[in-house]
Amino acid sequence: MIVCYAHGGGLGHLTRIRAYLHTRAVRGPVTILTGSPFAADPRVTGGHPVRSAPAGLGRDGLTRWIASALVELAPAEFVVDAFPAGLTGELSARAVPPGIRVVHLARLLRWDVYRPLLPAEPLGFDETWLVEPVAAEHEAYLRSVSAALAPLELAEPPVAAPSPARPGGWLVVHSGPPGETAELVAYARETAALEGVRPRLTLVSPSRPATLPYDVAHLDVYPAWPLFAGAERIVTAAGFNAVRQAAPWAGRHRMMPFPRRFDDQFARAARVRGGRVRPAPVGNDEDEAAKT
């Protein structure tokens, strides 16, 4: 049994956990601890059981809930996504019972903003995987609490039932919120005007925003990356998964970074523009970058 901790309201934590499980060829039972509303979608979770903490728990209450869940589930391994101390500082040495192997998936953070959440008794990791380069201070901390640290290139799991949709044109890919989606659509229109074209626009998103212009099509497709090979342009924010999945088609990718409390989308976008992001291996041969 593996228990994965993907605390956060967005889609990205769950997408990264799925890629990790595929990359590491995990075959045993998996339970995901998350509060993400996207966990209700089996396309996102891969059908793995999900547990969510009761609403309204503070940091200490969340620590106790995690410890209780781990005692009950008795996993061999506990995988912590993104935040080494959790989203609110709830992950400390007290949260994990002895005898459980602890693994961390580390991605870029605004370390100066996140660092005050680190507990006095930090959680130690048997293994930390850097799924992208992190800031020097962040890496130094991870080395201090990890028995082993190494880079890991995540691979996308294959799509069991690829969408028959082939929208072509320009894709705007975002899971929300609606205000950001509207900004991305406007950015796509502005970019198209600068390129002197009037493409067909399709928003790929879990739901169609009420304010989406009538001339923009909508698709609820997950994952979205199999559509990228047939797109003329791919317009996204600069989140970890969007950047990684679009890397094989970097010449077609246009991104608008958004401010986040802990994620540093602006630094990630700068890396992409500097050519320092590797393409993500994908799970379906028909969508390999070699076909672009």
C-alpha positions as CSV (number, residue, x, y, z in Angstrom):
1,M,0.0,0.0,0.0
2,I,1.2,3.5,-0.9
3,V,-0.5,6.6,0.4
4,C,-0.1,9.8,-1.5
5,Y,-0.6,13.2,0.1
6,A,-1.7,15.8,-2.5
7,H,-3.0,18.6,-0.4
8,G,-4.2,21.6,-2.5
9,G,-7.3,22.7,-4.4
10,G,-5.9,22.5,-7.9
11,L,-5.7,19.8,-10.5
12,G,-1.9,19.9,-10.7
13,H,-1.1,17.9,-7.6
14,L,-3.2,14.9,-8.7
15,T,-1.8,15.0,-12.2
16,R,1.7,14.9,-10.9
17,I,0.9,12.0,-8.5
18,R,-0.5,10.0,-11.4
19,A,2.6,10.7,-13.4
20,Y,4.8,9.6,-10.5
21,L,2.9,6.4,-10.0
22,H,3.3,5.6,-13.7
23,T,6.9,6.6,-13.8
24,R,7.8,4.4,-10.8
25,A,5.6,1.5,-12.2
26,V,3.6,1.2,-9.0
27,R,1.3,-1.8,-9.2
28,G,0.0,-2.2,-5.7
29,P,-2.9,-0.5,-4.0
30,V,-2.8,3.3,-3.7
31,T,-4.9,5.7,-1.6
32,I,-4.8,9.5,-2.2
33,L,-5.2,12.0,0.6
34,T,-6.4,15.2,-0.9
35,G,-9.0,18.0,-0.6
36,S,-9.0,18.8,-4.3
37,P,-12.5,19.0,-5.9
38,F,-11.0,17.4,-9.0
39,A,-10.6,14.1,-7.0
40,A,-14.2,13.3,-7.7
41,D,-13.3,12.7,-11.4
42,P,-12.0,9.1,-11.9
43,R,-10.1,10.3,-15.1
44,V,-7.9,12.4,-12.8
45,T,-7.4,9.9,-9.9
46,G,-7.1,6.8,-12.1
47,G,-9.8,5.2,-10.0
48,H,-7.6,5.2,-6.8
49,P,-9.5,5.5,-3.6
50,V,-9.5,9.1,-2.2
51,R,-9.8,10.3,1.4
52,S,-10.4,14.0,2.3
53,A,-10.0,15.6,5.7
54,P,-13.1,17.0,7.4
55,A,-13.7,20.6,6.5
56,G,-12.5,23.3,8.9
57,L,-9.5,21.6,10.3
58,G,-6.6,23.8,11.4
59,R,-2.9,22.9,11.1
60,D,-2.8,20.7,14.2
61,G,-6.1,19.1,13.5
62,L,-4.9,18.2,10.0
63,T,-1.7,16.8,11.5
64,R,-3.7,14.5,13.7
65,W,-6.0,13.5,10.8
66,I,-3.0,12.5,8.6
67,A,-1.4,10.5,11.5
68,S,-4.7,8.7,12.1
69,A,-5.2,7.9,8.4
70,L,-1.7,6.5,8.2
71,V,-2.2,4.3,11.3
72,E,-5.4,2.9,9.8
73,L,-4.1,2.4,6.3
74,A,-0.6,1.1,7.4
75,P,1.1,1.9,4.1
76,A,4.7,0.9,3.3
77,E,5.2,4.2,1.7
78,F,4.0,7.8,2.1
79,V,4.5,10.1,-0.9
80,V,4.3,13.9,-0.2
81,D,3.7,16.1,-3.2
82,A,5.2,19.6,-3.7
83,F,5.2,20.9,-0.1
84,P,7.8,19.3,2.3
85,A,5.8,20.6,5.3
86,G,2.4,20.5,3.7
87,L,0.3,23.4,2.6
88,T,0.0,25.0,6.1
89,G,2.9,23.4,8.0
90,E,0.8,20.3,9.0
91,L,3.5,17.8,8.0
92,S,6.1,17.3,10.7
93,A,7.8,14.3,12.2
94,R,4.7,13.9,14.4
95,A,2.4,13.3,11.4
96,V,4.0,10.1,10.2
97,P,4.1,6.9,12.4
98,P,7.5,5.1,12.6
99,G,8.3,2.4,10.0
100,I,6.8,4.1,7.0
101,R,9.1,5.0,4.1
102,V,8.6,8.7,3.2
103,V,9.1,10.0,-0.3
104,H,8.9,13.6,-1.5
105,L,8.2,15.0,-4.9
106,A,9.9,18.4,-5.0
107,R,9.0,21.1,-7.5
108,L,9.7,24.8,-7.8
109,L,8.5,26.9,-4.8
110,R,8.7,30.6,-3.8
111,W,11.0,29.5,-1.1
112,D,11.2,32.8,0.8
113,V,7.4,32.7,1.1
114,Y,7.1,29.0,2.0
115,R,10.1,28.8,4.4
116,P,8.2,30.2,7.5
117,L,5.9,27.1,7.4
118,L,8.7,24.7,8.2
119,P,8.2,23.0,11.6
120,A,10.6,22.8,14.4
121,E,10.6,19.0,14.0
122,P,10.7,18.6,10.2
123,L,9.5,15.5,8.4
124,G,12.5,13.5,7.2
125,F,12.4,11.8,3.7
126,D,14.0,8.5,2.8
127,E,14.0,9.8,-0.8
128,T,13.4,13.1,-2.4
129,W,12.8,13.4,-6.2
130,L,13.4,16.7,-7.9
131,V,10.8,16.7,-10.7
132,E,12.2,20.1,-11.8
133,P,15.1,22.2,-10.6
134,V,14.4,24.2,-7.4
135,A,16.1,27.3,-5.8
136,A,19.4,26.8,-4.2
137,E,18.1,27.4,-0.7
138,H,15.2,25.1,-1.2
139,E,17.5,22.3,-2.4
140,A,19.8,22.9,0.6
141,Y,16.9,22.3,2.9
142,L,15.8,19.2,1.1
143,R,19.3,17.8,1.3
144,S,19.3,18.4,5.1
145,V,16.2,16.4,5.6
146,S,16.6,13.7,2.9
147,A,18.6,10.5,3.0
148,A,18.8,10.6,-0.8
149,L,18.0,13.2,-3.4
150,A,18.0,12.9,-7.2
151,P,16.3,14.3,-10.3
152,L,13.3,12.4,-11.7
153,E,11.8,12.9,-15.2
154,L,8.1,12.1,-15.0
155,A,6.4,10.3,-17.8
156,E,2.7,10.6,-18.6
157,P,0.6,7.5,-18.1
158,P,-1.0,6.1,-21.3
159,V,-4.6,7.2,-22.0
160,A,-7.0,4.3,-21.8
161,A,-9.6,5.9,-24.0
162,P,-8.2,8.8,-26.0
163,S,-10.8,11.5,-26.8
164,P,-12.0,11.3,-30.4
165,A,-12.0,15.1,-30.5
166,R,-9.4,16.7,-32.8
167,P,-10.2,20.4,-32.5
168,G,-7.0,21.7,-34.2
169,G,-6.7,25.4,-34.3
170,W,-5.5,27.1,-31.1
171,L,-6.1,25.4,-27.7
172,V,-6.5,27.3,-24.5
173,V,-5.9,24.8,-21.7
174,H,-6.8,25.7,-18.1
175,S,-8.7,24.2,-15.1
176,G,-9.7,27.6,-13.7
177,P,-10.6,29.8,-12.0
178,P,-12.9,31.5,-14.5
179,G,-11.1,34.9,-14.2
180,E,-7.8,33.4,-15.2
181,T,-9.5,31.4,-18.0
182,A,-10.9,34.7,-19.4
183,E,-7.4,36.3,-19.3
184,L,-5.9,33.3,-21.2
185,V,-8.6,33.5,-23.9
186,A,-7.9,37.3,-24.2
187,Y,-4.2,36.6,-24.4
188,A,-4.7,34.0,-27.1
189,R,-6.7,36.5,-29.2
190,E,-4.0,39.2,-28.7
191,T,-1.2,36.8,-29.6
192,A,-3.1,35.7,-32.7
193,A,-3.6,39.3,-33.8
194,L,0.1,39.9,-33.4
195,E,0.8,36.9,-35.6
196,G,-1.7,38.2,-38.1
197,V,-4.1,35.2,-37.9
198,R,-7.7,34.5,-36.9
199,P,-7.6,30.9,-35.6
200,R,-10.4,28.8,-34.3
201,L,-10.2,28.8,-30.5
202,T,-11.1,25.9,-28.2
203,L,-11.0,26.0,-24.4
204,V,-10.1,22.7,-22.8
205,S,-11.3,22.9,-19.3
206,P,-13.4,20.8,-16.8
207,S,-16.4,23.2,-17.3
208,R,-17.4,25.9,-19.6
209,P,-17.3,29.3,-17.9
210,A,-20.5,31.3,-18.1
211,T,-18.6,34.2,-19.6
212,L,-16.8,32.3,-22.3
213,P,-17.4,34.1,-25.6
214,Y,-19.8,32.4,-27.9
215,D,-17.2,31.9,-30.7
216,V,-14.9,29.9,-28.4
217,A,-15.6,26.2,-28.4
218,H,-15.3,24.1,-25.2
219,L,-14.1,20.6,-24.6
220,D,-14.0,18.7,-21.3
221,V,-11.1,16.4,-22.0
222,Y,-8.6,15.0,-19.5
223,P,-5.8,14.7,-20.0
224,A,-5.4,17.5,-22.5
225,W,-1.9,16.7,-23.8
226,P,-3.0,14.2,-26.4
227,L,-4.6,17.1,-28.3
228,F,-1.4,19.1,-28.4
229,A,0.1,17.4,-31.4
230,G,-2.8,18.5,-33.6
231,A,-2.9,22.1,-32.3
232,E,-1.5,25.1,-34.1
233,R,-0.9,26.8,-30.8
234,I,-1.2,25.7,-27.2
235,V,-2.0,28.5,-24.7
236,T,-1.7,27.8,-21.0
237,A,-0.6,29.3,-17.7
238,A,2.9,28.3,-16.5
239,G,2.1,25.6,-14.0
240,F,4.4,22.6,-13.7
241,N,2.3,20.1,-15.6
242,A,1.2,22.3,-18.4
243,V,4.8,23.4,-19.1
244,R,6.1,19.8,-18.9
245,Q,3.4,18.3,-21.1
246,A,3.7,21.0,-23.7
247,A,7.5,20.9,-23.9
248,P,7.6,18.5,-27.0
249,W,5.7,21.3,-28.8
250,A,7.6,24.2,-27.4
251,G,7.5,26.1,-30.6
252,R,3.8,26.2,-30.5
253,H,3.4,26.9,-26.8
254,R,2.4,30.3,-25.5
255,M,2.1,30.8,-21.8
256,M,0.9,33.5,-19.4
257,P,2.2,32.9,-15.8
258,F,-0.1,33.7,-12.9
259,P,0.8,34.7,-9.4
260,R,0.5,31.9,-6.9
261,R,1.1,31.9,-3.1
262,F,3.8,29.3,-3.3
263,D,4.3,28.2,-7.0
264,D,6.7,30.4,-9.0
265,Q,5.1,30.4,-12.4
266,F,7.2,33.4,-13.5
267,A,10.5,31.6,-12.8
268,R,9.3,28.5,-14.6
269,A,8.2,30.6,-17.6
270,A,11.6,32.2,-17.7
271,R,13.2,28.8,-17.8
272,V,11.0,27.7,-20.7
273,R,11.9,30.8,-22.7
274,G,15.5,30.1,-21.9
275,G,15.2,26.6,-23.3
276,R,15.8,24.8,-20.0
277,V,12.8,22.5,-19.8
278,R,13.0,18.9,-21.1
279,P,10.1,17.4,-23.0
280,A,7.9,15.0,-21.0
281,P,7.8,11.4,-22.2
282,V,4.2,10.6,-23.2
283,G,2.3,7.4,-23.0
284,N,0.8,7.1,-26.5
285,D,3.0,6.6,-29.5
286,E,0.6,8.4,-31.7
287,D,1.3,11.6,-29.8
288,E,5.1,11.4,-29.6
289,A,6.9,14.7,-30.3
290,A,8.7,13.0,-33.2
291,K,5.5,13.4,-35.2
292,T,5.5,17.2,-35.0
